[in-house]
Amino acid sequence: MYTYAFIPESAARLELPAGIAGSLQTVWDSGIGALVEAELDVEALQRSDEQLMQAVLHHDQVIREMFEQTVLLPLRFGTYFVSSDKLLEHLQAHAAEYLDKLAVLSDQAEYTLKLILVDPITATDPEDTSGKGYFLAKKQQFQRQLEQQQQQQSELGILKEAIATLYPNWRLDTPRDSIERIHLLVNRTHEPVLADHLNQWIALCPHWQLSLSEALPPYHFV
């Protein structure tokens, strides 16, 4: 049974969106529910890259639509239980753990802060190609690059300290495509305050371009 998320018993009467290839349903046990697409053929999704990508996007869309209705524990794309019995066994074994997590995440949302370098210095060949002049210019260029990188890392460190003093629940992600990402778990009612803090952080990091995502399911906090 393909599974999207775990949800609390209070979510029993929610409006379910369409699944990747069919309808969704909920399976309940011990006060915890699983949002599943029982008839989905997981192997069939891998027959083409395009089909697989569409399935990944739809998986995320389902979780986001459900997140607008209830607190949930989002699951990774491809989470699958071989039978309803195995799913029920899992719910029974982990019900207390999942209910505790759901209680902590109530009214919380994840916000992703992205940091992109502003005008990084790139290595270029100096115009003066004569021996001593060339090596001097290359040395100066390398020194400027090093100083800028040190300043960038200093700003990133200051930013992390500023975030940690305000938001105890945050995660620094692995950089991808030269973009730093910091995930914050924040009460959704505090979103205007978060926007004010963003303006303060922008002032702290002139060598970075900062942007903040919309409220997301707590992908990095489950």
JOTAHU-V687554 format. One record per backbone hydrogen bond with DSSP energy under -0.5 kcal/mol. NH is the residue of the N-H (numbers start at 1). CO is the residue of the C=O. E is the energy in kcal/mol with one decimal. If there is no record, write none. Layout:
nh;co;e
NH;CO;E
NH;CO;E
This chain:
nh;co;e
2;37;-1.2
3;79;-2.5
4;35;-3.1
5;35;-0.8
6;73;-1.8
7;33;-2.4
8;71;-0.6
9;31;-1.1
11;8;-2.0
12;9;-1.5
14;11;-1.4
16;14;-0.6
19;22;-2.8
25;36;-2.3
27;34;-2.0
29;32;-2.3
32;29;-1.7
33;7;-3.1
34;27;-2.3
35;5;-2.8
36;25;-2.9
36;34;-0.7
37;2;-2.6
40;37;-1.2
42;40;-1.0
45;41;-0.8
45;42;-0.8
46;43;-1.3
47;44;-1.3
48;45;-0.5
52;48;-2.3
53;49;-2.6
54;50;-2.3
55;51;-1.8
56;52;-2.2
57;53;-2.3
58;54;-2.2
59;55;-2.5
60;56;-1.9
61;57;-2.1
62;58;-2.6
63;59;-1.9
64;60;-2.4
65;61;-2.5
66;62;-2.3
67;63;-2.2
68;64;-1.2
69;66;-1.7
70;66;-1.9
73;6;-2.6
74;72;-0.6
75;4;-2.5
79;76;-1.6
81;1;-1.9
87;83;-1.8
88;84;-2.6
89;85;-2.4
90;86;-2.0
91;87;-2.4
92;88;-2.5
93;89;-2.2
94;90;-1.9
95;91;-1.0
98;94;-2.8
99;95;-2.7
100;96;-2.0
101;97;-2.0
102;98;-2.6
103;99;-2.0
104;100;-1.9
105;101;-2.1
106;102;-0.7
106;103;-0.6
108;105;-2.5
109;186;-2.4
110;216;-2.8
111;184;-2.6
113;111;-0.6
113;182;-3.4
114;112;-0.6
114;211;-2.9
115;180;-2.6
116;209;-2.3
117;178;-0.6
118;207;-2.2
119;117;-0.6
129;127;-0.9
134;130;-3.1
135;131;-1.9
136;132;-2.1
137;133;-2.3
138;134;-2.5
139;135;-2.0
140;136;-2.4
141;137;-2.5
142;138;-2.5
143;139;-2.3
144;140;-2.3
145;141;-2.3
146;142;-2.5
147;143;-2.5
148;144;-2.4
149;145;-2.6
150;146;-2.3
151;147;-2.2
152;148;-2.7
153;149;-2.4
154;150;-2.2
155;151;-2.5
156;152;-2.3
157;153;-2.3
158;154;-2.3
159;155;-2.5
160;156;-2.4
161;157;-2.0
162;158;-2.2
163;159;-2.6
164;160;-2.5
165;161;-1.5
166;162;-0.7
166;163;-1.0
167;163;-3.4
170;168;-1.0
171;183;-2.5
173;171;-0.6
173;181;-3.0
176;179;-1.7
179;176;-1.5
180;115;-2.2
182;113;-2.5
183;171;-3.1
184;111;-2.8
185;169;-2.6
186;109;-2.7
186;184;-0.7
188;107;-2.6
190;187;-2.2
191;188;-1.3
194;190;-2.2
195;191;-2.0
196;192;-1.6
197;193;-2.3
198;194;-2.1
199;195;-1.4
200;196;-1.4
201;197;-2.5
202;198;-2.3
203;199;-1.4
204;200;-1.1
205;201;-0.9
205;202;-0.8
208;205;-1.8
209;116;-3.5
210;208;-0.6
211;114;-1.7
213;112;-2.0
216;110;-2.5
219;217;-2.6
221;218;-1.4
222;219;-0.5
